[in-house]
């Protein structure tokens, strides 16, 4: 390891200079978040139905008593036996947050196209407690840009608002919904690709270390990631 080693006084001065940049970044992030909250909404016109442990449920049912709903679009295809390792990496960060979100009038759920029994088995295997439902037989994943018909041209231009070309049938994302005073459901936000990066607490912690994510020498950035029961 080679790195500049300095006195405490020099270290403190360098840290203060970087702190000024961090504060500017925080102000810019707060402004971006404000602008995100002011984005227009679109009304959800379709009546989506999902398979849940208690039976068939609607998108409105997933809100429970809350006014907001956050959905993790988890990659688990109809014929898969396991969930995506990267999506599982993200989901480990979400286990146990349900109560905190509920305290802010927000429900949280994972939605995948895999059959419910496989989702439930995988959830039990990894010790997760959050809600997970299946959109099998529904257009939900396709309409919200995370599932694609194999071999179709949709595999290219429709992911992340046309900014990314993908070759798979399943891709990750996060969507937010709001229940209006009129009882209608509104789609308020979705993010894909690197947009979900900031929602991974493990990565955010690694980012403050001297080695960072340490992925530059790997075949691809998340080549090191395993399901947490496989380390």
Secondary structure, 3 states (H helix, E strand, C coil): CCCCCCCHHHHHHHHHHHHHHHHHHHHHHHHHHHHHHCCCCEECCCCCEEEECCEEEEHHHHCCCCCEEEEEECCCCCCCCCCCHHHHHHHHCCCCCHHHHHCCCEEEEEEECCCHHHHHHHHHHHCCCCEEEECCCCCHHHHCCCECCCCCCHHHHCECCCCECCCCCECCEEEEEEECCCCCEEEEEEEEHHHHHHHCHHHHHHCCCCCCCCCCCCCCCCCCCCCHHHC
